[in-house]
Amino acid sequence: MSDLTTNLATLLPHLDRLAAQGVQNRIAGRRLPAASGQTFDNASPVDETHICQVARGDAPDVDAAARAAQAAFADWRDTSGAERKKILHRIADAIEARADEIALCECWDTGQAIRFMSKAALRGAANFRFFADRAPGARDGQALPSPTLMNVTTRVPIGPVGVITPWNTPFMLSTWKIAPALAAGCTVVHKPAEFSPLTASLLVEIAEEAGLPPGVWNLVNGLGEEAGKALTEHPLIRAIAFVGESRTGSTIMAQGAPTLKRVHFELGGKNPVIVFDDADLDRALDAAIFMIYSLNGERCTSSSRLLIQSSIAEAFLEKLRARVKNIRVGHPLDPQTEIGPLIHKVHLDKVTSYFDIARNEGARITAGGAALDQPGHYVQPTLFEGASNDMRIAQEEIFGPVLTAIPFDTEDEALRIANDVPYGLTGYVWTNDLTRALRFTDKLEAGMIWVNSENVRHLPTPFGGVKASGIGRDGGDWSFEFYMEQKHIGFATGHHRIPQLGT
């Protein structure tokens, strides 16, 4: 990606095509409008201009997609792991070939800066390659001999699954969820977020062009309360993988309960970055800034609470303030931009509402604290100081480029503050004291913790949270545990005694 003018020129033909064709559903290999004929408008957060019309799917469309997934399941389940591996690698190749198109469309659709999204397609391709290589061994099990039986286990795909993805990094998260489902032998009905539907449509077309059989992967666009609800309630869908808000996860669990659906939830976070006075403070500063202000602050793993030891707080916060005020807000296709517009006016209003909340609670806004007076959904990167952990700005997920700084004196106090939220997704600990790091991480209530590091994702490791931050784990073999059922078979190795009744 070169410069803003070049990126806009490259994007324009794709926007013209989208405006002409719109975004349709994809069911059994066919591009289809919603059965009702209804659509909804998709606009860019960059300048609020129209992008295209999107099919507004509902229960009949979900039913057709679920039936297509059910019809395709047996053949896909019985396709050898080696063949699934080849197909998934071809999908990865095709993603890489269209990486620039994917990145540009993602930026225009979501407002994410190109400096981060330029690699989104490559990360998506890496997800497909990782799980492609695991497909041949997906059904592998264990041999568990007993005195009278040779017990073996195997895994089988659970069946058609529903995948509901969010709007913040939709392309990468779609590949993260769908690649392991396909590798396991499941078929998929995908419902992307209505705020960012473009790259989901690209992705399923890429997959089928790469040789994925029709019906294995189906796409239904629509609103959560319509298409999403129909998907979570559909009796043919055996499991739901969802990424989004904790409140929505609770609703989905209730909707899926009558059909006993298995659920996998990656939900919200109010993640602490804890900086002790013995840390490498320059690196800790870089990491704290990156993990809240990159990706517009719109990510579940953002370090939205800075817990800073009082002995170093003044000097650390002085440097932090200067850096936050220097962050470049601008057009997402400009390679110099560090923060682009937020996804939607509804979300902009939510994020900016916390500025008044902070003031009313007695916190100080020492950087940012306002939306930009221009077209699009732009907001200044913001820093709250003088906060305590019982404030709403410390307890609630704002999901924007907003950091709340809270001082602490002792290790015990830092741990108490870190754990005193409903969430438990990630934590970041900065200290050069190894024994402290071991003690602290052992008691920190989070599904993922990094010590002296920002979030560096390694695909074989488990990804997920505790408390209100989720259920289940993604990554490596943990993904197969969700998309597959364990099966036990016991083979008698001799003539053991069988109790006799009625003799």
C-alpha positions, -999 to +999 in steps of 0.1 A: +000+000+000+016+033-011-003+065-004-038+078+000-044+088-036-031+055-049-052+035-024-084+055-033-078+049-070-073+012-064-104+009-043-127+028-067-134+000-092-143-024-063-167+002-049-183+007-083-188-031-085-203-033-050-226-003-057-239-020-089-242-056-075-249-050-038-241-076-012-262-107-016-266-139+005-247-170-006-267-202-003-258-236-018-233-218-041-257-192-054-258-155-049-294-147-037-313-117-025-333-120+007-364-141+003-384-110+013-366-088-012-356-064+016-322-047+018-305-024+041-280+004+034-243+001+040-224+034+044-187+041+050-177+055+084-150+075+065-174+101+052-209+086+056-212+080+018-233+051+005-214+019-004-241-005-014-274-022-006-271-055+014-296-083+015-317-082+047-320-119+054-345-133+079-358-167+090-366-181+055-331-173+043-315-188+074-337-219+069-326-223+033-289-219+043-292-243+072-308-269+049-281-264+023-255-269+051-273-300+062-275-314+027-237-308+021-226-321+055-223-359+048-201-355+017-179-328+034-177-349+066-166-379+046-141-359+024-107-371+035-086-349+057-059-348+030-084-334+004-098-308+029-062-298+035-057-292-003-089-271-006-081-250+025-046-243+012-061-232-022-084-208-003-054-194+015-037-189-019-067-171-033-069-148-002-033-138-007-039-131-044-067-106-035-050-093-003-050-056-015-087-057-025-096-072+009-076-047+029-090-017+010-126-029+013-121-037+050-108-001+057-136+016+038-162-006+054-149-004+090-128+027+093-097+007+104-064+022+094-046+006+064-014+003+084-031-024+104-055-038+078-029-042+051-019-075+068-054-086+077-058-108+046-024-124+052-034-132+087-066-147+074-047-168+049-024-179+077-054-191+097-065-212+067-031-227+063-027-235+100-060-254+101-055-269+067-023-286+080-043-300+109-072-313+089-057-348+082-053-354+120-086-338+131-102-372+138-072-386+157-079-400+191-063-421+219-058-458+227-068-464+263-065-501+271-081-517+301-078-553+314-107-565+292-111-539+265-091-520+239-106-486+243-101-461+215-114-426+209-120-406+178-135-373+169-163-366+144-175-332+132-206-320+151-226-310+120-238-277+105-226-248+127-235-212+129-208-185+129-217-150+139-188-125+136-184-089+147-177-056+129-143-046+143-119-069+123-145-089+104-123-106+078-096-120+101-122-131+127-143-148+100-113-169+089-104-176+126-138-192+132-146-207+098-112-223+089-112-247+119-149-256+113-141-266+077-110-284+087-129-304+112-155-314+086-184-292+096-205-271+072-212-235+080-238-208+080-221-175+085-240-143+097-216-113+096-222-081+114-245-057+096-222-028+101-194-044+080-206-070+055-182-065+026-153-088+032-175-117+044-191-117+009-157-116-007-145-145+015-172-170+007-169-163-030-131-168-028-136-201-010-160-215-036-138-203-065-110-222-048-129-254-049-150-255-018-182-275-027-215-255-028-234-256+004-204-263+027-202-226+035-233-204+033-237-167+040-268-149+053-266-111+058-291-094+081-298-079+114-290-096+147-326-096+159-338-111+126-312-133+108-290-138+139-319-149+161-332-173+134-297-188+132-293-194+169-328-210+171-326-232+140-329-269+149-305-280+121-276-258+135-257-278+161-235-252+175-230-214+175-196-197+175-201-160+183-178-130+188-192-098+202-207-082+233-213-101+265-249-091+266-255-105+231-238-137+241-262-141+270-291-136+246-277-162+221-273-187+249-310-183+258-321-186+222-301-217+216-311-234+248-343-251+235-323-269+209-294-276+232-269-259+211-232-260+219-219-224+222-185-208+219-183-172+230-155-146+226-170-116+244-161-083+259-132-072+280-120-045+304-084-056+303-058-043+327-022-034+318-003-035+351+030-015+352+052-020+382+081+003+391+108-022+382+095-026+346+112-015+314+091+016+313+098+027+277+086-007+264+057-007+288+047+027+275+049+016+239+028-016+246+002+002+266-004+028+239-004+002+211-029-021+229-056+006+234-051+030+205-044+007+176-074-006+157-093+025+168-095+009+203-122-014+188-110-047+199-118-071+228-082-075+239-074-038+242-057-027+274-083-002+284-073+001+321-038+013+329-028+003+365+003+022+372+024+020+404+022+053+423+060+057+426+064+060+388+029+073+379+036+110+375+066+106+351+049+077+332+016+096+327+034+127+316+050+108+287+017+090+280-002+123+277+023+136+252+022+105+231-016+103+231-019+139+219+005+131+191-014+101+177-024+108+141-062+106+134-072+107+098-084+089+066-080+052+070-064+047+036-036+071+044-006+051+055+003+078+080-030+074+099-029+057+132-066+060+142-094+061+116-132+067+121-153+046+144-175+020+128-209+038+130-227+069+143-243+047+170-210+035+182-195+070+181-223+083+203-217+055+227-179+062+230-183+099+233-210+095+260-182+083+283-166+117+282-194+133+302-196+102+324-159+106+332-164+143+341-195+135+362-176+108+381-148+131+389-121+119+366-099+143+345-097+142+307-060+150+301-060+142+264-087+141+238-123+140+250-142+151+219-154+140+185-139+157+155-161+183+138-160+168+103-178+142+081-173+107+093-172+091+128-139+104+141-130+108+177-099+121+195-077+095+213-086+101+249-070+096+283-088+096+316-068+103+348-077+106+384-099+076+381-108+049+406-119+013+397-154+018+409-162+044+382-181+033+351-152+043+329-132+016+347-159-011+348-177-008+314-163-017+280-161+015+260-146-002+229-129+029+215-096+047+217-101+056+254-077+047+283-085+049+320-054+053+342-056+041+379-028+043+404-019+016+429+007+013+457+012-024+463+011-057+444-020-069+464-038-036+456-030-040+419-043-076+419-075-065+436-081-037+411-073-059+381-097-086+391-125-062+403-144-061+370-171-085+354-147-094+326-116-116+324-103-118+288-067-106+289-041-090+312-007-075+305+019-075+333+051-054+332+077-063+357+113-076+357+107-095+389+102-131+378+087-143+411+062-114+411+052-123+376+046-159+386+026-149+417+006-123+399-003-142+368-014-172+389-041-151+406-050-127+378-085-136+365-080-137+328-080-163+301-049-149+285-020-130+300+012-116+285+042-106+306+064-079+293+046-080+259+017-067+240-008-092+226+013-115+203-010-141+189+004-176+184-021-199+166-015-231+185-022-215+219-057-212+234-076-179+230-105-170+252-117-155+284-133-162+318-162-146+337-183-124+313-156-125+287-165-159+272-169-196+271-145-219+253-112-215+235-100-210+200-067-220+186-049-253+179-066-284+191-090-263+212-109-253+181-115-289+172-128-296+207-156-273+199-164-283+163-161-320+169-177-347+191-156-372+211-165-408+204-154-438+224-153-474+211-145-504+233-133-536+217-134-567+239-099-584+240-112-617+254-141-635+270-146-614+301-174-624+325-208-609+316-233-610+344-263-633+336-299-623+344-329-646+341-310-679+340 
